[in-house]
Amino acid sequence: MNKLPDTISDNLYEQDFLLWVETTANLLKSRKLTEIDIPNLIEEIESIGRSEKRELKNRLIILLMYLLKWKYQPRKRTESWKNTIIEQRISLELLLEDSPSLKPLLPEIFDKSYQKSRLKAANETGIKIDVFPKQSPFTFAESLDFEYLPD
């Protein structure tokens, strides 16, 4: 097992990211705050926040795309589609439980996510994008409701 360094050298972040993370955690636990690579730590913490937001958007886009497919291709419905809808709802629920501060972003990103889901649904199904309404045919609450499937 590698021995963690007592301090962080200037280039450890670029040379061995995992070792940098382990060393930073060790320094934080030891309260050796003056030895921490603050600029890179700030960058990584901000990156985690961006990653959480990106996951929220991506999961919502996939969910909305499958709801569109379900609504506009009733003859092609499969259990796989239903499973994907459920999986995205579960993942969104878990993400919001872990990071409740993401919840206020949902109304803000819902419409943009729906527009992206229209593009993806049109591309995946071969249905012209104009067939899908410009405004979501389902509400945000319906989208997350485990009992809801559009007719």
C-alpha positions in Angstrom: 0.0 0.0 0.0 1.3 3.5 -0.9 2.2 5.7 1.9 0.4 9.1 1.6 2.7 12.1 1.4 2.6 14.5 4.4 2.1 17.5 2.1 0.9 18.0 -1.4 3.5 19.0 -4.0 2.5 21.5 -6.7 2.3 18.8 -9.4 0.7 15.8 -7.5 -2.7 16.9 -8.8 -1.5 16.5 -12.4 0.6 13.4 -11.8 -1.6 11.2 -9.7 -5.2 12.4 -9.1 -6.2 9.5 -6.8 -3.1 10.0 -4.7 -3.9 13.8 -4.6 -7.5 13.1 -3.4 -6.3 10.6 -0.7 -3.6 13.0 0.5 -6.0 15.9 0.6 -8.5 13.9 2.6 -5.7 12.9 5.0 -4.6 16.5 5.4 -8.1 17.6 6.1 -8.6 14.8 8.7 -5.3 15.8 10.3 -6.3 19.5 10.2 -3.2 20.4 8.3 -5.0 23.1 6.4 -2.0 25.1 5.4 -0.6 22.1 3.5 -3.7 21.6 1.3 -3.7 22.4 -2.4 -6.6 25.0 -2.1 -6.9 26.1 -5.7 -7.3 22.5 -7.0 -9.6 21.6 -4.1 -11.9 24.5 -4.9 -11.9 23.5 -8.6 -12.9 19.9 -7.7 -15.6 20.9 -5.3 -17.1 23.3 -7.9 -16.8 20.5 -10.5 -18.8 18.2 -8.2 -21.6 20.7 -8.1 -21.6 21.1 -11.9 -21.7 17.3 -12.2 -24.7 17.0 -10.0 -26.6 19.6 -12.1 -25.6 17.9 -15.3 -26.8 14.5 -14.0 -30.1 16.1 -13.0 -30.5 17.5 -16.6 -29.5 14.3 -18.3 -31.8 12.1 -16.3 -34.7 14.5 -16.9 -34.0 14.6 -20.6 -34.0 10.8 -20.8 -37.2 10.5 -18.8 -39.0 13.1 -20.9 -37.8 11.4 -24.1 -39.2 8.0 -23.0 -42.5 9.6 -21.9 -42.7 11.1 -25.4 -41.9 7.8 -27.0 -44.5 6.1 -24.8 -47.2 8.7 -25.7 -46.5 9.0 -29.4 -45.6 5.4 -30.3 -48.3 3.3 -28.4 -47.9 0.3 -30.7 -44.2 0.1 -30.0 -44.4 0.3 -26.2 -42.1 -2.2 -24.4 -41.3 -3.3 -20.9 -37.9 -1.9 -21.6 -39.3 1.6 -22.1 -41.3 1.3 -18.9 -38.2 0.1 -17.1 -36.2 3.1 -18.4 -38.9 5.5 -17.2 -38.9 3.9 -13.8 -35.1 3.9 -13.6 -34.9 7.6 -14.5 -37.6 8.4 -11.9 -35.8 6.4 -9.2 -32.4 8.0 -10.1 -33.9 11.5 -10.0 -35.6 10.8 -6.7 -32.3 9.6 -5.2 -30.4 12.5 -6.6 -32.8 14.9 -5.1 -32.7 13.1 -1.8 -28.9 13.4 -1.7 -28.9 17.0 -2.9 -32.2 18.7 -2.0 -30.8 22.0 -3.1 -31.2 20.8 -6.7 -35.0 20.8 -6.3 -35.4 24.5 -6.9 -33.5 24.1 -10.3 -36.2 21.8 -11.6 -38.7 24.4 -12.8 -35.8 26.3 -14.4 -34.4 23.3 -16.3 -37.7 21.5 -17.1 -38.5 23.4 -20.3 -35.0 23.3 -21.7 -34.8 19.6 -20.9 -38.1 19.0 -22.6 -36.8 20.8 -25.8 -33.7 18.5 -25.8 -35.9 15.4 -25.2 -38.0 16.4 -28.3 -34.9 16.4 -30.4 -33.7 13.1 -29.0 -37.2 11.5 -29.4 -37.5 12.7 -33.0 -34.0 11.4 -33.8 -34.6 8.0 -32.1 -38.1 7.4 -33.5 -37.9 9.0 -36.9 -41.0 11.0 -36.0 -40.8 14.6 -37.2 -40.0 17.0 -34.3 -43.1 19.1 -35.1 -45.3 16.2 -34.1 -44.1 16.6 -30.5 -45.7 19.7 -28.9 -43.4 22.7 -28.3 -44.6 22.7 -24.7 -44.4 19.5 -22.6 -47.7 17.5 -22.8 -47.0 16.4 -19.2 -46.3 18.4 -16.1 -43.2 18.2 -14.0 -45.2 16.5 -11.3 -46.6 13.9 -13.7 -43.2 13.3 -15.1 -41.9 12.2 -11.7 -45.0 10.4 -10.6 -44.3 6.6 -10.5 -48.0 5.9 -11.3 -48.1 8.1 -14.4 -47.8 7.0 -17.9 -49.2 9.2 -20.7 -52.0 7.8 -22.9 
